[in-house]
Amino acid sequence: MKSFLLLSLLSVAIFAENNTSHTSSVEVNSSKMLMHKKALEAKQVKEQMAREAQYAKTQSFAQGDDYDLKSVEVNQKSLDNIPTIEPDYDFDMTDVYRDDI
């Protein structure tokens, strides 16, 4: 009976020690996961800020504020030499459709 009681106490002590070490390892793992999550969030915030900076740069291009476009303007005098092409208003499409359908 003494050996059974001693064995029971020993198993309870081992179980309590394992349970405590398991709890501490869970706390360590959750701490690591929290640190990883914070690092991931910081990385995502940094990437989003880079995308927003790129968007701001693109918007300035679309608005043309940073560019001098005088060098690519068309000289209106050079357009006088180009002949005007008269539109063809013949929109008869009867030859396109088949009668046997």
PyRosetta script that sets phi, psi and omega in degrees:
from pyrosetta import init, pose_from_sequence

init()
pose = pose_from_sequence("MKSFLLLSLLSVAIFAENNTSHTSSVEVNSSKMLMHKKALEAKQVKEQMAREAQYAKTQSFAQGDDYDLKSVEVNQKSLDNIPTIEPDYDFDMTDVYRDDI")
pose.set_psi(1, -37.2)
pose.set_omega(1, 179.3)
pose.set_phi(2, -64.4)
pose.set_psi(2, -39.9)
pose.set_omega(2, 179.8)
pose.set_phi(3, -65.8)
pose.set_psi(3, -36.7)
pose.set_omega(3, 177.5)
pose.set_phi(4, -65.7)
pose.set_psi(4, -42.2)
pose.set_omega(4, 178.6)
pose.set_phi(5, -66.0)
pose.set_psi(5, -41.7)
pose.set_omega(5, 178.1)
pose.set_phi(6, -65.2)
pose.set_psi(6, -42.3)
pose.set_omega(6, 177.6)
pose.set_phi(7, -63.8)
pose.set_psi(7, -40.5)
pose.set_omega(7, 178.5)
pose.set_phi(8, -63.9)
pose.set_psi(8, -45.7)
pose.set_omega(8, 178.7)
pose.set_phi(9, -64.2)
pose.set_psi(9, -39.3)
pose.set_omega(9, 178.8)
pose.set_phi(10, -65.4)
pose.set_psi(10, -42.9)
pose.set_omega(10, 179.8)
pose.set_phi(11, -67.4)
pose.set_psi(11, -36.9)
pose.set_omega(11, 177.0)
pose.set_phi(12, -64.9)
pose.set_psi(12, -41.5)
pose.set_omega(12, 179.3)
pose.set_phi(13, -64.4)
pose.set_psi(13, -42.8)
pose.set_omega(13, 179.2)
pose.set_phi(14, -66.0)
pose.set_psi(14, -41.9)
pose.set_omega(14, 179.1)
pose.set_phi(15, -63.0)
pose.set_psi(15, -43.2)
pose.set_omega(15, 179.6)
pose.set_phi(16, -64.4)
pose.set_psi(16, -39.8)
pose.set_omega(16, 178.9)
pose.set_phi(17, -66.6)
pose.set_psi(17, -43.7)
pose.set_omega(17, 178.1)
pose.set_phi(18, -64.2)
pose.set_psi(18, -39.8)
pose.set_omega(18, -180.0)
pose.set_phi(19, -65.0)
pose.set_psi(19, -40.4)
pose.set_omega(19, 178.8)
pose.set_phi(20, -66.4)
pose.set_psi(20, -43.3)
pose.set_omega(20, 179.5)
pose.set_phi(21, -68.0)
pose.set_psi(21, -34.9)
pose.set_omega(21, 176.9)
pose.set_phi(22, -65.1)
pose.set_psi(22, -42.3)
pose.set_omega(22, 178.9)
pose.set_phi(23, -63.6)
pose.set_psi(23, -42.6)
pose.set_omega(23, 179.7)
pose.set_phi(24, -67.8)
pose.set_psi(24, -36.2)
pose.set_omega(24, 178.1)
pose.set_phi(25, -69.3)
pose.set_psi(25, -34.1)
pose.set_omega(25, 176.0)
pose.set_phi(26, -65.7)
pose.set_psi(26, -41.2)
pose.set_omega(26, 178.0)
pose.set_phi(27, -63.8)
pose.set_psi(27, -40.3)
pose.set_omega(27, 178.4)
pose.set_phi(28, -65.2)
pose.set_psi(28, -44.3)
pose.set_omega(28, 179.1)
pose.set_phi(29, -63.7)
pose.set_psi(29, -42.6)
pose.set_omega(29, 179.4)
pose.set_phi(30, -67.1)
pose.set_psi(30, -33.6)
pose.set_omega(30, 176.4)
pose.set_phi(31, -65.9)
pose.set_psi(31, -43.3)
pose.set_omega(31, 178.0)
pose.set_phi(32, -64.0)
pose.set_psi(32, -41.1)
pose.set_omega(32, 179.6)
pose.set_phi(33, -64.8)
pose.set_psi(33, -39.1)
pose.set_omega(33, 178.3)
pose.set_phi(34, -64.9)
pose.set_psi(34, -42.2)
pose.set_omega(34, 177.8)
pose.set_phi(35, -64.8)
pose.set_psi(35, -40.9)
pose.set_omega(35, 178.6)
pose.set_phi(36, -64.5)
pose.set_psi(36, -40.4)
pose.set_omega(36, 179.5)
pose.set_phi(37, -64.5)
pose.set_psi(37, -42.5)
pose.set_omega(37, 178.7)
pose.set_phi(38, -65.6)
pose.set_psi(38, -39.6)
pose.set_omega(38, 178.1)
pose.set_phi(39, -65.3)
pose.set_psi(39, -40.1)
pose.set_omega(39, 178.5)
pose.set_phi(40, -65.4)
pose.set_psi(40, -41.9)
pose.set_omega(40, 177.7)
pose.set_phi(41, -63.3)
pose.set_psi(41, -41.7)
pose.set_omega(41, 178.5)
pose.set_phi(42, -62.6)
pose.set_psi(42, -40.5)
pose.set_omega(42, 178.7)
pose.set_phi(43, -64.8)
pose.set_psi(43, -43.1)
pose.set_omega(43, 179.8)
pose.set_phi(44, -65.9)
pose.set_psi(44, -38.1)
pose.set_omega(44, 177.4)
pose.set_phi(45, -64.4)
pose.set_psi(45, -42.0)
pose.set_omega(45, 179.4)
pose.set_phi(46, -63.2)
pose.set_psi(46, -42.6)
pose.set_omega(46, 178.9)
pose.set_phi(47, -65.3)
pose.set_psi(47, -39.8)
pose.set_omega(47, 179.5)
pose.set_phi(48, -65.9)
pose.set_psi(48, -38.0)
pose.set_omega(48, 177.7)
pose.set_phi(49, -64.5)
pose.set_psi(49, -37.4)
pose.set_omega(49, 176.9)
pose.set_phi(50, -65.1)
pose.set_psi(50, -42.2)
pose.set_omega(50, 177.5)
pose.set_phi(51, -63.2)
pose.set_psi(51, -39.3)
pose.set_omega(51, 179.4)
pose.set_phi(52, -68.1)
pose.set_psi(52, -36.2)
pose.set_omega(52, 176.2)
pose.set_phi(53, -64.9)
pose.set_psi(53, -41.4)
pose.set_omega(53, 177.7)
pose.set_phi(54, -64.5)
pose.set_psi(54, -39.1)
pose.set_omega(54, 178.4)
pose.set_phi(55, -64.1)
pose.set_psi(55, -42.3)
pose.set_omega(55, 178.6)
pose.set_phi(56, -62.3)
pose.set_psi(56, -39.2)
pose.set_omega(56, 178.1)
pose.set_phi(57, -65.9)
pose.set_psi(57, -41.3)
pose.set_omega(57, 179.3)
pose.set_phi(58, -65.0)
pose.set_psi(58, -39.6)
pose.set_omega(58, 178.8)
pose.set_phi(59, -63.3)
pose.set_psi(59, -38.0)
pose.set_omega(59, 178.8)
pose.set_phi(60, -66.8)
pose.set_psi(60, -32.5)
pose.set_omega(60, 176.8)
pose.set_phi(61, -68.1)
pose.set_psi(61, -43.0)
pose.set_omega(61, -179.1)
pose.set_phi(62, -64.5)
pose.set_psi(62, -31.0)
pose.set_omega(62, 179.6)
pose.set_phi(63, -84.7)
pose.set_psi(63, -17.6)
pose.set_omega(63, 176.7)
pose.set_phi(64, 75.1)
pose.set_psi(64, 18.9)
pose.set_omega(64, -177.5)
pose.set_phi(65, -69.9)
pose.set_psi(65, -32.4)
pose.set_omega(65, -173.4)
pose.set_phi(66, -95.3)
pose.set_psi(66, 3.7)
pose.set_omega(66, -172.5)
pose.set_phi(67, -122.2)
pose.set_psi(67, 142.5)
pose.set_omega(67, 175.2)
pose.set_phi(68, -98.3)
pose.set_psi(68, 108.9)
pose.set_omega(68, -175.4)
pose.set_phi(69, -101.2)
pose.set_psi(69, 11.1)
pose.set_omega(69, 179.9)
pose.set_phi(70, -64.5)
pose.set_psi(70, -30.4)
pose.set_omega(70, -176.2)
pose.set_phi(71, -72.4)
pose.set_psi(71, -18.1)
pose.set_omega(71, -179.0)
pose.set_phi(72, -109.0)
pose.set_psi(72, 12.7)
pose.set_omega(72, 176.7)
pose.set_phi(73, -72.5)
pose.set_psi(73, 150.5)
pose.set_omega(73, -178.9)
pose.set_phi(74, -86.4)
pose.set_psi(74, 134.5)
pose.set_omega(74, 176.1)
pose.set_phi(75, -76.8)
pose.set_psi(75, 118.6)
pose.set_omega(75, -176.3)
pose.set_phi(76, -64.8)
pose.set_psi(76, -28.7)
pose.set_omega(76, 179.7)
pose.set_phi(77, -68.1)
pose.set_psi(77, -31.0)
pose.set_omega(77, 179.9)
pose.set_phi(78, -72.9)
pose.set_psi(78, -20.2)
pose.set_omega(78, 179.2)
pose.set_phi(79, -75.7)
pose.set_psi(79, -19.8)
pose.set_omega(79, 179.8)
pose.set_phi(80, -66.4)
pose.set_psi(80, -26.2)
pose.set_omega(80, -177.9)
pose.set_phi(81, -82.3)
pose.set_psi(81, -10.6)
pose.set_omega(81, -179.2)
pose.set_phi(82, -85.5)
pose.set_psi(82, 127.4)
pose.set_omega(82, -178.8)
pose.set_phi(83, -70.7)
pose.set_psi(83, 147.1)
pose.set_omega(83, 178.9)
pose.set_phi(84, -81.6)
pose.set_psi(84, 131.9)
pose.set_omega(84, 178.9)
pose.set_phi(85, -96.7)
pose.set_psi(85, 118.9)
pose.set_omega(85, 180.0)
pose.set_phi(86, -77.8)
pose.set_psi(86, 136.2)
pose.set_omega(86, -179.9)
pose.set_phi(87, -71.2)
pose.set_psi(87, 148.3)
pose.set_omega(87, 177.8)
pose.set_phi(88, -94.8)
pose.set_psi(88, 109.7)
pose.set_omega(88, -177.2)
pose.set_phi(89, -90.4)
pose.set_psi(89, 19.7)
pose.set_omega(89, 179.2)
pose.set_phi(90, -86.3)
pose.set_psi(90, 96.3)
pose.set_omega(90, -179.4)
pose.set_phi(91, -107.8)
pose.set_psi(91, 34.5)
pose.set_omega(91, 178.4)
pose.set_phi(92, -77.6)
pose.set_psi(92, 111.0)
pose.set_omega(92, -177.2)
pose.set_phi(93, -112.2)
pose.set_psi(93, 22.4)
pose.set_omega(93, -178.7)
pose.set_phi(94, -65.9)
pose.set_psi(94, -29.6)
pose.set_omega(94, 179.3)
pose.set_phi(95, -73.9)
pose.set_psi(95, -11.4)
pose.set_omega(95, 179.9)
pose.set_phi(96, -79.6)
pose.set_psi(96, -36.8)
pose.set_omega(96, -176.1)
pose.set_phi(97, -88.2)
pose.set_psi(97, 140.2)
pose.set_omega(97, 179.3)
pose.set_phi(98, -93.7)
pose.set_psi(98, 144.8)
pose.set_omega(98, -179.3)
pose.set_phi(99, -83.6)
pose.set_psi(99, -22.0)
pose.set_omega(99, -172.9)
pose.set_phi(100, -87.0)
pose.set_psi(100, 8.4)
pose.set_omega(100, -179.6)
pose.set_phi(101, -87.2)
pose.dump_pdb("model.pdb")
